[in-house]
């Protein structure tokens, strides 16, 4: 026996004795023996890669002087293989042995395939994950601004992630302010480049940062599992949203970020406001304001009408009292009936009537003047009358009124209510009156 020969297999008990058995019995016995190996992890070099028309993947694993056939069924292929399988790749195949009875061959049915060395990487990742969790880096969740002035975008100009993000921006709010910083998103030096890009865009004055990349294998996304990227995210002064890989991919960058989106498109939908929805909301607010103004005017009109009726009733009462007194005096004169006395009293009565009418007309005139002044004041202070003269009501996006230029910042979006229609504008600069 040479040094490279395998040691002899241990003796097994005879299963069938000396009796003649069928091929099926033999195959079942072999399958039963192979099942006894349980789940295996076999290392070797990939060769003879073939993809069947049905979608199954077949290949061989070999080393110096042996090989074993392997198969990955179509149903398990998406989870079993996460990288491009090529001839000559050193891999570790996890699976179970099985016998293909029609050909009398056995194969390793692979349930997971990983490149050689990936197990060490995963072990390092778990150790780093535990360390960062102990530091509390996974607990911070800063709220995202609902209407950011500028969004920082960190990704590669050469990936579909950038196009997906910009396409979503065109659908939600065309030309929304985005500050893009290019970086590599794959390779040995990518982690330090990504960290530098995050710090650069954070220092540029953005309101939040999006870090995104399209899908790929574990090795392609590995730079997002490295400490420099996690530390750069943790040290940012603004919230960070990640959209790395697919929905099933979770990296350290996702765990440290303030919000994790499933894809670059999902990240864009998370941070870019929906312009149409905001316009609809502003129109609803304008309707509420118009209804409130109409209600106020209607209430004041009703109060004015009541006041007018009360004044008219008071004037009539003032006129009725002198007339009653006049009737009483006339009755007394008629009872005494001296001519001279009657003429004197008639003259006095005439003078008294003039004074009485003057006294009755004066309060009514004063009341009518007060009513006219109140009506003029109400008409002059009407919000619609003010808007007709060219004035406008300016408010912020949240509906609060703008009363001073000191409370408005350059770049802020405001809405002006005119006599007819609304204006939505962006503030370029503010000045105090007279400057």
DOTORKE-301228 format. One record per residue (C-alpha): residue number from 1; residue in one letter; x, y, z. Coordinates in steps of 0.001 Angstrom, whole numbers, always signed. Example, Ala and Ser with C-alpha at 12.3 -4.5 7.8 and 13.67 -1.06 7.14 Angstrom:
residues 2
REC    n  res       xx       yy       zz
REC    1    A   +12300    -4500    +7800
REC    2    S   +13670    -1060    +7140
end
This chain:
residues 435
REC    n  res       xx       yy       zz
REC    1    X       +0       +0       +0
REC    2    X    +1439    +3389     -976
REC    3    X    +1361    +6461    +1254
REC    4    X    -1379    +7964     -892
REC    5    X    -3668    +4909     -687
REC    6    X    -6740    +5221    +1545
REC    7    X    -6868    +2869    +4540
REC    8    X    -9109     -175    +4043
REC    9    X   -12776     +267    +4938
REC   10    X   -13827    -1412    +8183
REC   11    X   -15442    -4789    +7808
REC   12    X   -19235    -4767    +7752
REC   13    X   -21612    -7479    +8792
REC   14    X   -22976    -9566    +6001
REC   15    X   -26424    -8356    +5022
REC   16    X   -27559   -11116    +2718
REC   17    X   -25378   -14149    +3545
REC   18    X   -24783   -16406     +555
REC   19    X   -28193   -16007    -1072
REC   20    X   -28607   -14461    -4491
REC   21    X   -30100   -10930    -4401
REC   22    X   -31649    -8666    -7012
REC   23    X   -30113    -5472    -8311
REC   24    X   -32896    -3522    -6622
REC   25    X   -32072    -5055    -3243
REC   26    X   -28413    -4252    -3702
REC   27    X   -29197     -662    -4717
REC   28    X   -31486     -200    -1712
REC   29    X   -28785    -1527     +592
REC   30    X   -26224     +859     -879
REC   31    X   -28654    +3787     -548
REC   32    X   -29317    +2843    +3067
REC   33    X   -25567    +2767    +3729
REC   34    X   -25068    +6186    +2047
REC   35    X   -27932    +7678    +4080
REC   36    X   -25947    +6716    +7146
REC   37    X   -23317    +9362    +6281
REC   38    X   -25890   +12095    +6997
REC   39    X   -25166   +15696    +6004
REC   40    X   -21648   +16178    +4562
REC   41    X   -19380   +19110    +3747
REC   42    X   -17080   +18125     +869
REC   43    X   -14230   +20293     -401
REC   44    X   -12919   +20099    -3924
REC   45    X   -12334   +21705    -7302
REC   46    X   -15304   +22275    -9637
REC   47    X   -15214   +20624   -13052
REC   48    X   -17648   +19481   -15777
REC   49    X   -20312   +22123   -15036
REC   50    X   -23532   +21411   -16938
REC   51    X   -27003   +22963   -16739
REC   52    X   -29854   +20684   -17775
REC   53    X   -32824   +21841   -19855
REC   54    X   -35057   +21258   -16821
REC   55    X   -33021   +23808   -14832
REC   56    X   -30967   +21436   -12666
REC   57    X   -27219   +22060   -12297
REC   58    X   -24696   +19194   -12490
REC   59    X   -20931   +19267   -11854
REC   60    X   -18073   +17183   -10455
REC   61    X   -15887   +17834    -7421
REC   62    X   -12339   +16534    -7715
REC   63    X    -9050   +16570    -5868
REC   64    X    -5715   +14891    -6644
REC   65    X    -6951   +11359    -7366
REC   66    X   -10723   +11212    -6824
REC   67    X   -13937   +12892    -7840
REC   68    X   -17620   +12800    -6939
REC   69    X   -20669   +13766    -8987
REC   70    X   -22805   +16590    -7622
REC   71    X   -26253   +17960    -8418
REC   72    X   -28231   +21026    -7398
REC   73    X   -31965   +20712    -8074
REC   74    X   -33740   +23602    -9728
REC   75    X   -35971   +24220    -6685
REC   76    X   -32998   +24812    -4369
REC   77    X   -30721   +26553    -6883
REC   78    X   -31594   +30172    -5824
REC   79    X   -30565   +29534    -2206
REC   80    X   -27860   +26911    -2761
REC   81    X   -25724   +28928    -5212
REC   82    X   -25066   +32632    -4591
REC   83    X   -22081   +33151    -6940
REC   84    X   -21027   +32440   -10525
REC   85    X   -19872   +28804   -10628
REC   86    X   -16855   +28339   -12903
REC   87    X   -14456   +25524   -13769
REC   88    X   -11551   +25309   -11350
REC   89    X   -13267   +27085    -8441
REC   90    X   -12413   +25668    -5026
REC   91    X   -15653   +25158    -3124
REC   92    X   -17188   +23460     -119
REC   93    X   -20402   +21578     -985
REC   94    X   -22919   +20905    +1770
REC   95    X   -25423   +18120    +1116
REC   96    X   -26295   +14420    +1316
REC   97    X   -25326   +11359     -752
REC   98    X   -27945    +9690    -2907
REC   99    X   -28076    +6783    -5381
REC  100    X   -29472    +7093    -8917
REC  101    X   -30818    +3562    -9371
REC  102    X   -31327    +3561   -13194
REC  103    X   -27606    +4128   -13738
REC  104    X   -26240    +2557   -10608
REC  105    X   -24337    +5741    -9686
REC  106    X   -24242    +7889    -6592
REC  107    X   -24011   +11671    -6280
REC  108    X   -23801   +14393    -3694
REC  109    X   -27115   +16318    -3673
REC  110    X   -25930   +19843    -2825
REC  111    X   -28092   +22064     -641
REC  112    X   -25563   +24861     -219
REC  113    X   -22374   +25700    -2088
REC  114    X   -19801   +28163     -834
REC  115    X   -16421   +29224    -2073
REC  116    X   -13477   +27946     -103
REC  117    X   -12684   +30343    +2691
REC  118    X   -16192   +31805    +2923
REC  119    X   -16716   +29944    +6180
REC  120    X   -13848   +31863    +7765
REC  121    X   -15321   +35118    +6464
REC  122    X   -18700   +34318    +7947
REC  123    X   -17092   +33520   +11272
REC  124    X   -15307   +36892   +11234
REC  125    X   -18562   +38598   +10267
REC  126    X   -20427   +37062   +13202
REC  127    X   -17658   +38128   +15572
REC  128    X   -17731   +41720   +14241
REC  129    X   -21533   +41743   +14374
REC  130    X   -21471   +40711   +18024
REC  131    X   -18912   +43419   +18816
REC  132    X   -20889   +46205   +17137
REC  133    X   -24101   +45051   +18776
REC  134    X   -22401   +45252   +22162
REC  135    X   -21377   +48835   +21333
REC  136    X   -25008   +49714   +20668
REC  137    X   -24483   +50523   +16994
REC  138    X   -27585   +48587   +15958
REC  139    X   -29968   +50467   +18259
REC  140    X   -29940   +54008   +16782
REC  141    X   -32874   +54907   +14560
REC  142    X   -32928   +58623   +13760
REC  143    X   -36157   +59916   +12127
REC  144    X   -35963   +60707    +8418
REC  145    X   -36863   +64266    +7297
REC  146    X   -40166   +64317    +5422
REC  147    X   -38989   +67006    +2984
REC  148    X   -35145   +66986    +2841
REC  149    X   -33522   +69941    +1110
REC  150    X   -30730   +67844     -439
REC  151    X   -30298   +64054     -489
REC  152    X   -26778   +62599     -525
REC  153    X   -26370   +59497    -2725
REC  154    X   -23350   +57191    -2387
REC  155    X   -22992   +54452    -5011
REC  156    X   -21120   +53616    -8217
REC  157    X   -21825   +55377   -11465
REC  158    X   -21335   +52052   -13240
REC  159    X   -24142   +50093   -11518
REC  160    X   -27840   +49759   -12196
REC  161    X   -28494   +51017    -8652
REC  162    X   -27841   +54628    -9709
REC  163    X   -30196   +54340   -12682
REC  164    X   -32896   +52721   -10534
REC  165    X   -32622   +55543    -7989
REC  166    X   -32783   +58307   -10617
REC  167    X   -35660   +56604   -12440
REC  168    X   -37667   +56495    -9227
REC  169    X   -36845   +60167    -8580
REC  170    X   -38238   +61070   -12033
REC  171    X   -41497   +59314   -11165
REC  172    X   -41946   +60813    -7675
REC  173    X   -40417   +64320    -8010
REC  174    X   -38423   +65145   -11165
REC  175    X   -35091   +66896   -10549
REC  176    X   -35394   +66647    -6766
REC  177    X   -32036   +67829    -5297
REC  178    X   -29634   +64859    -5057
REC  179    X   -25876   +65178    -4421
REC  180    X   -24168   +62123    -5922
REC  181    X   -20734   +60826    -4804
REC  182    X   -19156   +58024    -6835
REC  183    X   -17347   +55127    -5152
REC  184    X   -16423   +51544    -5878
REC  185    X   -18947   +49117    -4395
REC  186    X   -17029   +45877    -4877
REC  187    X   -13464   +44710    -4360
REC  188    X   -10740   +44706    -1741
REC  189    X   -10384   +48512    -1573
REC  190    X   -14097   +49296    -1807
REC  191    X   -14760   +49471    +1952
REC  192    X   -12334   +52372    +2507
REC  193    X   -13637   +54155     -617
REC  194    X   -17230   +53843     +548
REC  195    X   -16331   +55158    +4012
REC  196    X   -14537   +58150    +2482
REC  197    X   -17497   +58872     +181
REC  198    X   -19927   +58802    +3119
REC  199    X   -17818   +61282    +5080
REC  200    X   -17422   +63539    +2044
REC  201    X   -21127   +63775    +1289
REC  202    X   -21930   +64206    +5010
REC  203    X   -19621   +67227    +5138
REC  204    X   -21315   +68788    +2083
REC  205    X   -24475   +69766    +3998
REC  206    X   -27059   +67187    +2959
REC  207    X   -30110   +66364    +5089
REC  208    X   -29799   +62576    +4768
REC  209    X   -27608   +59995    +3008
REC  210    X   -28572   +57001     +846
REC  211    X   -26039   +54180     +417
REC  212    X   -27137   +51699    -2243
REC  213    X   -25942   +48921    -4520
REC  214    X   -27603   +46234    -6632
REC  215    X   -27690   +42542    -5792
REC  216    X   -24774   +40138    -5904
REC  217    X   -23105   +37231    -4185
REC  218    X   -21885   +37321     -604
REC  219    X   -18391   +38036    -1892
REC  220    X   -19643   +40917    -4087
REC  221    X   -21383   +42562    -1129
REC  222    X   -18607   +41839    +1372
REC  223    X   -17301   +45421    +1468
REC  224    X   -20590   +46434    +3139
REC  225    X   -19755   +44024    +5985
REC  226    X   -16444   +45664    +6857
REC  227    X   -15775   +47891    +9858
REC  228    X   -14747   +51089    +7947
REC  229    X   -18177   +51315    +6298
REC  230    X   -20065   +50601    +9537
REC  231    X   -18007   +53199   +11429
REC  232    X   -18527   +55858    +8738
REC  233    X   -22297   +55318    +8924
REC  234    X   -22257   +55500   +12725
REC  235    X   -20320   +58795   +12679
REC  236    X   -22608   +60632   +10229
REC  237    X   -24367   +63779   +11398
REC  238    X   -27545   +62990    +9431
REC  239    X   -29703   +59851    +9064
REC  240    X   -28497   +57109    +6695
REC  241    X   -30705   +54862    +4534
REC  242    X   -29239   +51723    +2961
REC  243    X   -30521   +49843      -63
REC  244    X   -27914   +47137     -603
REC  245    X   -28557   +43977    -2596
REC  246    X   -31895   +42231    -2595
REC  247    X   -34526   +41876     +121
REC  248    X   -32868   +38707    +1479
REC  249    X   -29414   +40315    +1784
REC  250    X   -28591   +41883    +5159
REC  251    X   -25180   +43490    +5739
REC  252    X   -23544   +45230    +8674
REC  253    X   -24207   +48524    +6884
REC  254    X   -27948   +47737    +6984
REC  255    X   -27823   +46996   +10710
REC  256    X   -25969   +50229   +11601
REC  257    X   -28044   +52473    +9299
REC  258    X   -31048   +54401   +10593
REC  259    X   -33328   +52792    +8024
REC  260    X   -32887   +49748    +5782
REC  261    X   -34583   +49633    +2373
REC  262    X   -34815   +46348     +483
REC  263    X   -33478   +47681    -2843
REC  264    X   -32135   +50943    -4366
REC  265    X   -35621   +51582    -5786
REC  266    X   -37162   +51097    -2335
REC  267    X   -34565   +53499     -877
REC  268    X   -35545   +56183    -3401
REC  269    X   -39233   +55715    -2600
REC  270    X   -38403   +56057    +1117
REC  271    X   -36502   +59373     +950
REC  272    X   -37922   +61254    -2084
REC  273    X   -41312   +62892    -1365
REC  274    X   -44253   +62232    -3663
REC  275    X   -44873   +65590    -5285
REC  276    X   -48383   +64756    -6501
REC  277    X   -49467   +63631    -3021
REC  278    X   -48129   +66872    -1485
REC  279    X   -49969   +68956    -4084
REC  280    X   -53203   +67133    -3320
REC  281    X   -52700   +67808     +376
REC  282    X   -52086   +71536     -236
REC  283    X   -55256   +71722    -2311
REC  284    X   -57198   +70149     +555
REC  285    X   -55745   +72703    +2979
REC  286    X   -56706   +75536     +602
REC  287    X   -60252   +74184     +524
REC  288    X   -60347   +74093    +4324
REC  289    X   -59146   +77723    +4466
REC  290    X   -61759   +78888    +1967
REC  291    X   -64501   +77138    +3914
REC  292    X   -63313   +78742    +7159
REC  293    X   -63276   +82234    +5602
REC  294    X   -66754   +81775    +4147
REC  295    X   -68051   +80604    +7519
REC  296    X   -66580   +83646    +9268
REC  297    X   -68110   +86053    +6772
REC  298    X   -71489   +84358    +7040
REC  299    X   -71411   +84577   +10844
REC  300    X   -70503   +88259   +10799
REC  301    X   -73196   +88973    +8212
REC  302    X   -75804   +87326   +10426
REC  303    X   -74671   +89373   +13422
REC  304    X   -74861   +92576   +11367
REC  305    X   -78391   +91752   +10219
REC  306    X   -79483   +91164   +13822
REC  307    X   -77949   +94473   +14874
REC  308    X   -79784   +96281   +12082
REC  309    X   -83125   +94837   +13147
REC  310    X   -82510   +95833   +16752
REC  311    X   -81722   +99421   +15755
REC  312    X   -84887   +99676   +13706
REC  313    X   -86989   +98382   +16598
REC  314    X   -85418  +100908   +19012
REC  315    X   -86097  +103822   +16623
REC  316    X   -89738  +102826   +16232
REC  317    X   -90129  +102675   +19993
REC  318    X   -88655  +106158   +20370
REC  319    X   -91170  +107540   +17874
REC  320    X   -94147  +105794   +19468
REC  321    X   -93597  +107339   +22927
REC  322    X   -93807  +111034   +21827
REC  323    X   -96908  +110257   +19772
REC  324    X   -98602  +108798   +22834
REC  325    X   -97784  +111864   +24925
REC  326    X   -99114  +114119   +22180
REC  327    X  -102407  +112289   +22181
REC  328    X  -102714  +112684   +25929
REC  329    X  -102116  +116450   +25803
REC  330    X  -104640  +116855   +23020
REC  331    X  -107211  +115098   +25121
REC  332    X  -106577  +117449   +28059
REC  333    X  -106925  +120516   +25821
REC  334    X  -110117  +119204   +24364
REC  335    X  -111525  +118810   +27855
REC  336    X  -110801  +122401   +28948
REC  337    X  -111410  +123945   +25509
REC  338    X  -110590  +127652   +26166
REC  339    X  -109642  +129208   +22790
REC  340    X  -106781  +131338   +23934
REC  341    X  -105417  +128663   +26153
REC  342    X  -105794  +126356   +23286
REC  343    X  -103787  +128545   +20938
REC  344    X  -100986  +128944   +23489
REC  345    X  -100920  +125315   +24189
REC  346    X  -101037  +124625   +20459
REC  347    X   -97972  +126787   +19915
REC  348    X   -96169  +125127   +22792
REC  349    X   -97250  +121764   +21458
REC  350    X   -95843  +122566   +18033
REC  351    X   -92510  +123536   +19510
REC  352    X   -92482  +120484   +21720
REC  353    X   -93264  +118311   +18683
REC  354    X   -90280  +119740   +16806
REC  355    X   -87995  +119053   +19753
REC  356    X   -89445  +115610   +20215
REC  357    X   -88928  +114719   +16574
REC  358    X   -85390  +116078   +16688
REC  359    X   -84751  +114079   +19855
REC  360    X   -86192  +110946   +18257
REC  361    X   -84348  +111361   +14942
REC  362    X   -80929  +111988   +16513
REC  363    X   -80429  +108480   +18081
REC  364    X   -81680  +106867   +14896
REC  365    X   -79240  +108903   +12791
REC  366    X   -76394  +108080   +15154
REC  367    X   -77309  +104383   +15049
REC  368    X   -77449  +104415   +11255
REC  369    X   -74031  +106086   +11093
REC  370    X   -72578  +103464   +13469
REC  371    X   -74091  +100734   +11306
REC  372    X   -72599  +102292    +8158
REC  373    X   -69164  +102581    +9806
REC  374    X   -69354   +98943   +11020
REC  375    X   -70372   +97769    +7555
REC  376    X   -67506   +99729    +5948
REC  377    X   -65032   +98363    +8499
REC  378    X   -66239   +94818    +7923
REC  379    X   -65978   +95261    +4150
REC  380    X   -62452   +96781    +4421
REC  381    X   -61152   +94025    +6680
REC  382    X   -62597   +91159    +4646
REC  383    X   -59786   +88722    +3674
REC  384    X   -61157   +88530     +124
REC  385    X   -61193   +92351     -189
REC  386    X   -57530   +92416     +930
REC  387    X   -56660   +89707    -1626
REC  388    X   -58475   +91709    -4373
REC  389    X   -56126   +94649    -3709
REC  390    X   -53111   +92487    -4685
REC  391    X   -52100   +91142    -1279
REC  392    X   -51533   +87433     -680
REC  393    X   -51369   +84961    +2220
REC  394    X   -48051   +83070    +2385
REC  395    X   -47598   +79830    +4353
REC  396    X   -45106   +77000    +4735
REC  397    X   -45540   +73423    +3572
REC  398    X   -46945   +72459    +7014
REC  399    X   -49661   +75168    +6741
REC  400    X   -48240   +77720    +9229
REC  401    X   -48511   +81374    +8143
REC  402    X   -45373   +83327    +7248
REC  403    X   -45439   +86667    +9036
REC  404    X   -41757   +87655    +8820
REC  405    X   -38872   +87021    +6431
REC  406    X   -36705   +86079    +9438
REC  407    X   -38472   +82729    +9837
REC  408    X   -37992   +81644    +6215
REC  409    X   -34833   +80013    +4905
REC  410    X   -33448   +80129    +1390
REC  411    X   -34461   +77037     -551
REC  412    X   -37671   +76518    +1449
REC  413    X   -40863   +75823     -493
REC  414    X   -43812   +78136     +325
REC  415    X   -47381   +78558     -948
REC  416    X   -49083   +81905    -1630
REC  417    X   -52903   +82194    -1606
REC  418    X   -54012   +84894    -4124
REC  419    X   -57425   +86368    -4936
REC  420    X   -57671   +83762    -7663
REC  421    X   -55549   +80579    -7340
REC  422    X   -52376   +79539    -5504
REC  423    X   -48635   +79913    -6150
REC  424    X   -46086   +77302    -4977
REC  425    X   -42556   +78810    -4979
REC  426    X   -39068   +78231    -3623
REC  427    X   -37418   +81001    -1607
REC  428    X   -34226   +82221    -3297
REC  429    X   -33293   +84856     -632
REC  430    X   -34850   +86809    +2239
REC  431    X   -34529   +90545    +3063
REC  432    X   -35928   +92820    +5718
REC  433    X   -38238   +95659    +4725
REC  434    X   -36312   +98619    +3423
REC  435    X   -33090   +96711    +2606
end
